[in-house]
Amino acid sequence: MMGMIKDIGSMAVVVSDAAKAKKWYEEKLGFAIVAEDGHWVTVAPKGFKGPVLHLCQTTPLEEGNTGILFRVDDLSKTYDELTKKGVEFTKEPRDDGWGPYAMFKDLDGNVFWLEPE
C-alpha cells in the first residue's frame, strides 16, 4: 500500500483533462479524491489533513516544474514503488549538497519534487 507521501507544500497543478488526471493521481500515487464539483477537483494523500492539490484543467498547459514538494518517509522506497507503477522520473534520487531529493512528472508533464521528511 502506498502512503509514503505525507505533505504538500503548494496547491495548483495545471492539467489538460481533470478526469484523466484525477484517475492518474488515484491509481499511480494512491491519492484520495477530496472534492469533485464541476471544475473543482482536489486530491491529497489518503488521510492527509492539510492542503490539497487542485487539478486545474486549462489550455495551453504551463510546462515544467510546479515547485510542488511531497515529503516522504523513505525516498528510495518511494522511488522504487512509483517506478514499478510506471511513474516517470526526471531526476532519480540524488543529493546535490543540500539534501536528498528526486523529481517525477505526471501524465501532463507537471514536475514534482520528493524529499525525505
Rosetta constraint file for C-alpha pairs under 8 A:
AtomPair CA 1 CA 30 HARMONIC 7.99 0.50
AtomPair CA 2 CA 29 HARMONIC 7.08 0.50
AtomPair CA 2 CA 30 HARMONIC 5.80 0.50
AtomPair CA 2 CA 81 HARMONIC 7.89 0.50
AtomPair CA 3 CA 30 HARMONIC 7.07 0.50
AtomPair CA 3 CA 45 HARMONIC 6.88 0.50
AtomPair CA 3 CA 46 HARMONIC 6.96 0.50
AtomPair CA 4 CA 72 HARMONIC 5.10 0.50
AtomPair CA 4 CA 73 HARMONIC 5.60 0.50
AtomPair CA 4 CA 74 HARMONIC 7.25 0.50
AtomPair CA 4 CA 78 HARMONIC 6.56 0.50
AtomPair CA 5 CA 45 HARMONIC 6.40 0.50
AtomPair CA 5 CA 70 HARMONIC 5.97 0.50
AtomPair CA 5 CA 71 HARMONIC 5.74 0.50
AtomPair CA 5 CA 72 HARMONIC 4.73 0.50
AtomPair CA 5 CA 73 HARMONIC 7.35 0.50
AtomPair CA 6 CA 45 HARMONIC 6.44 0.50
AtomPair CA 6 CA 48 HARMONIC 6.74 0.50
AtomPair CA 6 CA 70 HARMONIC 6.83 0.50
AtomPair CA 6 CA 71 HARMONIC 5.69 0.50
AtomPair CA 6 CA 72 HARMONIC 5.95 0.50
AtomPair CA 6 CA 73 HARMONIC 7.90 0.50
AtomPair CA 7 CA 45 HARMONIC 7.82 0.50
AtomPair CA 7 CA 48 HARMONIC 7.49 0.50
AtomPair CA 7 CA 50 HARMONIC 7.49 0.50
AtomPair CA 7 CA 69 HARMONIC 7.79 0.50
AtomPair CA 7 CA 70 HARMONIC 5.46 0.50
AtomPair CA 7 CA 71 HARMONIC 5.25 0.50
AtomPair CA 7 CA 72 HARMONIC 7.67 0.50
AtomPair CA 8 CA 50 HARMONIC 7.55 0.50
AtomPair CA 8 CA 51 HARMONIC 6.38 0.50
AtomPair CA 8 CA 52 HARMONIC 7.10 0.50
AtomPair CA 8 CA 53 HARMONIC 7.93 0.50
AtomPair CA 8 CA 68 HARMONIC 6.96 0.50
AtomPair CA 8 CA 69 HARMONIC 6.02 0.50
AtomPair CA 8 CA 70 HARMONIC 5.31 0.50
AtomPair CA 8 CA 71 HARMONIC 7.22 0.50
AtomPair CA 9 CA 51 HARMONIC 7.52 0.50
AtomPair CA 9 CA 68 HARMONIC 6.14 0.50
AtomPair CA 9 CA 69 HARMONIC 5.77 0.50
AtomPair CA 9 CA 70 HARMONIC 7.16 0.50
AtomPair CA 10 CA 51 HARMONIC 7.59 0.50
AtomPair CA 10 CA 53 HARMONIC 7.51 0.50
AtomPair CA 10 CA 67 HARMONIC 7.41 0.50
AtomPair CA 10 CA 68 HARMONIC 5.33 0.50
AtomPair CA 10 CA 69 HARMONIC 7.25 0.50
AtomPair CA 11 CA 51 HARMONIC 7.16 0.50
AtomPair CA 11 CA 52 HARMONIC 6.27 0.50
AtomPair CA 11 CA 53 HARMONIC 4.77 0.50
AtomPair CA 11 CA 54 HARMONIC 6.11 0.50
AtomPair CA 11 CA 68 HARMONIC 7.38 0.50
AtomPair CA 12 CA 53 HARMONIC 5.94 0.50
AtomPair CA 12 CA 54 HARMONIC 5.35 0.50
AtomPair CA 12 CA 55 HARMONIC 6.73 0.50
AtomPair CA 12 CA 56 HARMONIC 6.73 0.50
AtomPair CA 12 CA 66 HARMONIC 7.94 0.50
AtomPair CA 13 CA 53 HARMONIC 6.70 0.50
AtomPair CA 13 CA 54 HARMONIC 6.14 0.50
AtomPair CA 13 CA 55 HARMONIC 5.22 0.50
AtomPair CA 13 CA 56 HARMONIC 5.80 0.50
AtomPair CA 13 CA 66 HARMONIC 7.11 0.50
AtomPair CA 13 CA 110 HARMONIC 7.24 0.50
AtomPair CA 14 CA 55 HARMONIC 6.14 0.50
AtomPair CA 14 CA 56 HARMONIC 4.76 0.50
AtomPair CA 14 CA 57 HARMONIC 5.79 0.50
AtomPair CA 14 CA 58 HARMONIC 6.40 0.50
AtomPair CA 14 CA 61 HARMONIC 6.39 0.50
AtomPair CA 14 CA 62 HARMONIC 6.77 0.50
AtomPair CA 14 CA 110 HARMONIC 7.61 0.50
AtomPair CA 15 CA 21 HARMONIC 6.80 0.50
AtomPair CA 15 CA 55 HARMONIC 6.25 0.50
AtomPair CA 15 CA 56 HARMONIC 5.77 0.50
AtomPair CA 15 CA 57 HARMONIC 4.74 0.50
AtomPair CA 15 CA 58 HARMONIC 6.25 0.50
AtomPair CA 15 CA 61 HARMONIC 6.68 0.50
AtomPair CA 15 CA 108 HARMONIC 6.13 0.50
AtomPair CA 16 CA 57 HARMONIC 5.36 0.50
AtomPair CA 16 CA 58 HARMONIC 5.84 0.50
AtomPair CA 16 CA 59 HARMONIC 6.40 0.50
AtomPair CA 16 CA 60 HARMONIC 7.92 0.50
AtomPair CA 16 CA 61 HARMONIC 6.70 0.50
AtomPair CA 16 CA 108 HARMONIC 6.83 0.50
AtomPair CA 17 CA 21 HARMONIC 6.12 0.50
AtomPair CA 17 CA 57 HARMONIC 5.78 0.50
AtomPair CA 17 CA 58 HARMONIC 7.96 0.50
AtomPair CA 18 CA 22 HARMONIC 5.91 0.50
AtomPair CA 18 CA 39 HARMONIC 7.83 0.50
AtomPair CA 18 CA 41 HARMONIC 7.16 0.50
AtomPair CA 18 CA 55 HARMONIC 5.97 0.50
AtomPair CA 18 CA 56 HARMONIC 6.86 0.50
AtomPair CA 18 CA 57 HARMONIC 5.46 0.50
AtomPair CA 19 CA 23 HARMONIC 6.40 0.50
AtomPair CA 20 CA 24 HARMONIC 6.25 0.50
AtomPair CA 21 CA 25 HARMONIC 6.23 0.50
AtomPair CA 21 CA 55 HARMONIC 7.19 0.50
AtomPair CA 21 CA 107 HARMONIC 7.45 0.50
AtomPair CA 22 CA 26 HARMONIC 6.19 0.50
AtomPair CA 22 CA 33 HARMONIC 7.42 0.50
AtomPair CA 22 CA 41 HARMONIC 7.56 0.50
AtomPair CA 22 CA 43 HARMONIC 7.41 0.50
AtomPair CA 22 CA 55 HARMONIC 7.39 0.50
AtomPair CA 23 CA 27 HARMONIC 5.96 0.50
AtomPair CA 24 CA 28 HARMONIC 5.51 0.50
AtomPair CA 24 CA 29 HARMONIC 7.44 0.50
AtomPair CA 24 CA 106 HARMONIC 7.92 0.50
AtomPair CA 24 CA 107 HARMONIC 7.64 0.50
AtomPair CA 25 CA 29 HARMONIC 5.18 0.50
AtomPair CA 25 CA 30 HARMONIC 6.52 0.50
AtomPair CA 25 CA 31 HARMONIC 5.68 0.50
AtomPair CA 25 CA 43 HARMONIC 7.52 0.50
AtomPair CA 26 CA 30 HARMONIC 4.85 0.50
AtomPair CA 26 CA 31 HARMONIC 4.63 0.50
AtomPair CA 26 CA 32 HARMONIC 6.03 0.50
AtomPair CA 26 CA 33 HARMONIC 7.27 0.50
AtomPair CA 27 CA 31 HARMONIC 7.52 0.50
AtomPair CA 28 CA 82 HARMONIC 7.19 0.50
AtomPair CA 28 CA 85 HARMONIC 6.13 0.50
AtomPair CA 28 CA 86 HARMONIC 7.75 0.50
AtomPair CA 28 CA 87 HARMONIC 7.13 0.50
AtomPair CA 29 CA 45 HARMONIC 8.00 0.50
AtomPair CA 29 CA 82 HARMONIC 7.24 0.50
AtomPair CA 30 CA 45 HARMONIC 6.90 0.50
AtomPair CA 30 CA 46 HARMONIC 7.22 0.50
AtomPair CA 31 CA 43 HARMONIC 6.26 0.50
AtomPair CA 31 CA 44 HARMONIC 5.33 0.50
AtomPair CA 31 CA 45 HARMONIC 4.44 0.50
AtomPair CA 31 CA 46 HARMONIC 5.45 0.50
AtomPair CA 32 CA 43 HARMONIC 5.63 0.50
AtomPair CA 32 CA 44 HARMONIC 5.65 0.50
AtomPair CA 32 CA 45 HARMONIC 5.98 0.50
AtomPair CA 32 CA 46 HARMONIC 5.13 0.50
AtomPair CA 33 CA 41 HARMONIC 7.63 0.50
AtomPair CA 33 CA 42 HARMONIC 6.13 0.50
AtomPair CA 33 CA 43 HARMONIC 4.62 0.50
AtomPair CA 33 CA 44 HARMONIC 6.84 0.50
AtomPair CA 34 CA 41 HARMONIC 7.67 0.50
AtomPair CA 34 CA 42 HARMONIC 5.40 0.50
AtomPair CA 34 CA 43 HARMONIC 5.16 0.50
AtomPair CA 34 CA 44 HARMONIC 6.70 0.50
AtomPair CA 34 CA 52 HARMONIC 7.72 0.50
AtomPair CA 35 CA 40 HARMONIC 7.10 0.50
AtomPair CA 35 CA 41 HARMONIC 5.57 0.50
AtomPair CA 35 CA 42 HARMONIC 5.19 0.50
AtomPair CA 35 CA 43 HARMONIC 7.17 0.50
AtomPair CA 36 CA 40 HARMONIC 5.66 0.50
AtomPair CA 36 CA 41 HARMONIC 4.41 0.50
AtomPair CA 36 CA 42 HARMONIC 6.56 0.50
AtomPair CA 37 CA 41 HARMONIC 6.42 0.50
AtomPair CA 39 CA 56 HARMONIC 7.23 0.50
AtomPair CA 39 CA 57 HARMONIC 7.27 0.50
AtomPair CA 40 CA 54 HARMONIC 6.87 0.50
AtomPair CA 40 CA 55 HARMONIC 7.41 0.50
AtomPair CA 40 CA 56 HARMONIC 7.43 0.50
AtomPair CA 41 CA 54 HARMONIC 5.78 0.50
AtomPair CA 41 CA 55 HARMONIC 5.57 0.50
AtomPair CA 41 CA 56 HARMONIC 7.45 0.50
AtomPair CA 42 CA 52 HARMONIC 6.06 0.50
AtomPair CA 42 CA 53 HARMONIC 5.29 0.50
AtomPair CA 42 CA 54 HARMONIC 4.44 0.50
AtomPair CA 42 CA 55 HARMONIC 5.97 0.50
AtomPair CA 43 CA 52 HARMONIC 5.69 0.50
AtomPair CA 43 CA 53 HARMONIC 5.30 0.50
AtomPair CA 43 CA 54 HARMONIC 6.73 0.50
AtomPair CA 43 CA 55 HARMONIC 7.62 0.50
AtomPair CA 44 CA 48 HARMONIC 6.53 0.50
AtomPair CA 44 CA 51 HARMONIC 7.63 0.50
AtomPair CA 44 CA 52 HARMONIC 5.08 0.50
AtomPair CA 44 CA 53 HARMONIC 6.21 0.50
AtomPair CA 63 CA 109 HARMONIC 6.46 0.50
AtomPair CA 63 CA 110 HARMONIC 6.45 0.50
AtomPair CA 64 CA 109 HARMONIC 6.31 0.50
AtomPair CA 64 CA 110 HARMONIC 5.39 0.50
AtomPair CA 64 CA 111 HARMONIC 5.57 0.50
AtomPair CA 65 CA 110 HARMONIC 6.14 0.50
AtomPair CA 65 CA 111 HARMONIC 4.55 0.50
AtomPair CA 65 CA 112 HARMONIC 6.53 0.50
AtomPair CA 66 CA 110 HARMONIC 6.18 0.50
AtomPair CA 66 CA 111 HARMONIC 5.70 0.50
AtomPair CA 66 CA 112 HARMONIC 6.19 0.50
AtomPair CA 67 CA 111 HARMONIC 7.68 0.50
AtomPair CA 67 CA 112 HARMONIC 6.53 0.50
AtomPair CA 67 CA 113 HARMONIC 7.21 0.50
AtomPair CA 68 CA 111 HARMONIC 7.93 0.50
AtomPair CA 68 CA 112 HARMONIC 5.39 0.50
AtomPair CA 68 CA 113 HARMONIC 6.24 0.50
AtomPair CA 69 CA 112 HARMONIC 6.08 0.50
AtomPair CA 69 CA 113 HARMONIC 4.65 0.50
AtomPair CA 69 CA 114 HARMONIC 5.86 0.50
AtomPair CA 69 CA 115 HARMONIC 7.38 0.50
AtomPair CA 70 CA 112 HARMONIC 7.50 0.50
AtomPair CA 70 CA 113 HARMONIC 6.05 0.50
AtomPair CA 70 CA 114 HARMONIC 4.94 0.50
AtomPair CA 70 CA 115 HARMONIC 6.55 0.50
AtomPair CA 71 CA 114 HARMONIC 5.82 0.50
AtomPair CA 71 CA 115 HARMONIC 5.13 0.50
AtomPair CA 71 CA 116 HARMONIC 5.49 0.50
AtomPair CA 71 CA 117 HARMONIC 5.28 0.50
AtomPair CA 72 CA 78 HARMONIC 7.25 0.50
AtomPair CA 72 CA 114 HARMONIC 6.76 0.50
AtomPair CA 72 CA 115 HARMONIC 6.04 0.50
AtomPair CA 72 CA 116 HARMONIC 4.80 0.50
AtomPair CA 72 CA 117 HARMONIC 5.57 0.50
AtomPair CA 73 CA 116 HARMONIC 5.65 0.50
AtomPair CA 73 CA 117 HARMONIC 5.84 0.50
AtomPair CA 74 CA 78 HARMONIC 6.13 0.50
AtomPair CA 74 CA 116 HARMONIC 5.90 0.50
AtomPair CA 75 CA 79 HARMONIC 6.01 0.50
AtomPair CA 75 CA 93 HARMONIC 7.18 0.50
AtomPair CA 75 CA 100 HARMONIC 7.97 0.50
AtomPair CA 75 CA 101 HARMONIC 7.30 0.50
AtomPair CA 75 CA 102 HARMONIC 7.79 0.50
AtomPair CA 75 CA 114 HARMONIC 7.11 0.50
AtomPair CA 75 CA 115 HARMONIC 6.29 0.50
AtomPair CA 75 CA 116 HARMONIC 5.55 0.50
AtomPair CA 76 CA 80 HARMONIC 6.18 0.50
AtomPair CA 76 CA 93 HARMONIC 6.98 0.50
AtomPair CA 77 CA 81 HARMONIC 6.16 0.50
AtomPair CA 78 CA 82 HARMONIC 6.07 0.50
AtomPair CA 79 CA 83 HARMONIC 5.96 0.50
AtomPair CA 79 CA 92 HARMONIC 7.82 0.50
AtomPair CA 79 CA 93 HARMONIC 7.42 0.50
AtomPair CA 79 CA 102 HARMONIC 7.85 0.50
AtomPair CA 80 CA 84 HARMONIC 6.20 0.50
AtomPair CA 81 CA 85 HARMONIC 6.54 0.50
AtomPair CA 82 CA 86 HARMONIC 6.52 0.50
AtomPair CA 82 CA 87 HARMONIC 5.34 0.50
AtomPair CA 83 CA 87 HARMONIC 5.11 0.50
AtomPair CA 83 CA 88 HARMONIC 6.75 0.50
AtomPair CA 83 CA 89 HARMONIC 7.67 0.50
AtomPair CA 87 CA 104 HARMONIC 7.04 0.50
AtomPair CA 87 CA 105 HARMONIC 7.25 0.50
AtomPair CA 87 CA 106 HARMONIC 7.23 0.50
AtomPair CA 88 CA 104 HARMONIC 5.67 0.50
AtomPair CA 88 CA 105 HARMONIC 5.92 0.50
AtomPair CA 88 CA 106 HARMONIC 7.44 0.50
AtomPair CA 89 CA 102 HARMONIC 7.50 0.50
AtomPair CA 89 CA 103 HARMONIC 5.67 0.50
AtomPair CA 89 CA 104 HARMONIC 3.88 0.50
AtomPair CA 89 CA 105 HARMONIC 6.21 0.50
AtomPair CA 90 CA 102 HARMONIC 7.85 0.50
AtomPair CA 90 CA 103 HARMONIC 5.44 0.50
AtomPair CA 90 CA 104 HARMONIC 5.19 0.50
AtomPair CA 90 CA 105 HARMONIC 6.82 0.50
AtomPair CA 90 CA 111 HARMONIC 7.79 0.50
AtomPair CA 91 CA 102 HARMONIC 5.30 0.50
AtomPair CA 91 CA 103 HARMONIC 4.86 0.50
AtomPair CA 91 CA 104 HARMONIC 6.78 0.50
AtomPair CA 92 CA 102 HARMONIC 5.17 0.50
AtomPair CA 92 CA 103 HARMONIC 6.70 0.50
AtomPair CA 93 CA 100 HARMONIC 6.68 0.50
AtomPair CA 93 CA 101 HARMONIC 5.43 0.50
AtomPair CA 93 CA 102 HARMONIC 4.37 0.50
AtomPair CA 93 CA 103 HARMONIC 7.72 0.50
AtomPair CA 94 CA 100 HARMONIC 5.35 0.50
AtomPair CA 94 CA 101 HARMONIC 5.68 0.50
AtomPair CA 94 CA 102 HARMONIC 6.37 0.50
AtomPair CA 95 CA 99 HARMONIC 5.22 0.50
AtomPair CA 95 CA 100 HARMONIC 4.22 0.50
AtomPair CA 95 CA 101 HARMONIC 6.37 0.50
AtomPair CA 96 CA 100 HARMONIC 7.24 0.50
AtomPair CA 100 CA 115 HARMONIC 6.15 0.50
AtomPair CA 100 CA 116 HARMONIC 7.10 0.50
AtomPair CA 101 CA 113 HARMONIC 6.81 0.50
AtomPair CA 101 CA 114 HARMONIC 5.43 0.50
AtomPair CA 101 CA 115 HARMONIC 4.49 0.50
AtomPair CA 101 CA 116 HARMONIC 7.23 0.50
AtomPair CA 102 CA 113 HARMONIC 5.84 0.50
AtomPair CA 102 CA 114 HARMONIC 5.20 0.50
AtomPair CA 102 CA 115 HARMONIC 6.69 0.50
AtomPair CA 103 CA 111 HARMONIC 6.56 0.50
AtomPair CA 103 CA 112 HARMONIC 5.48 0.50
AtomPair CA 103 CA 113 HARMONIC 4.53 0.50
AtomPair CA 103 CA 114 HARMONIC 6.08 0.50
AtomPair CA 104 CA 111 HARMONIC 5.51 0.50
AtomPair CA 104 CA 112 HARMONIC 5.42 0.50
AtomPair CA 104 CA 113 HARMONIC 6.66 0.50
AtomPair CA 105 CA 109 HARMONIC 5.25 0.50
AtomPair CA 105 CA 110 HARMONIC 5.16 0.50
AtomPair CA 105 CA 111 HARMONIC 4.26 0.50
AtomPair CA 105 CA 112 HARMONIC 6.05 0.50
AtomPair CA 106 CA 110 HARMONIC 5.48 0.50
AtomPair CA 106 CA 111 HARMONIC 6.78 0.50
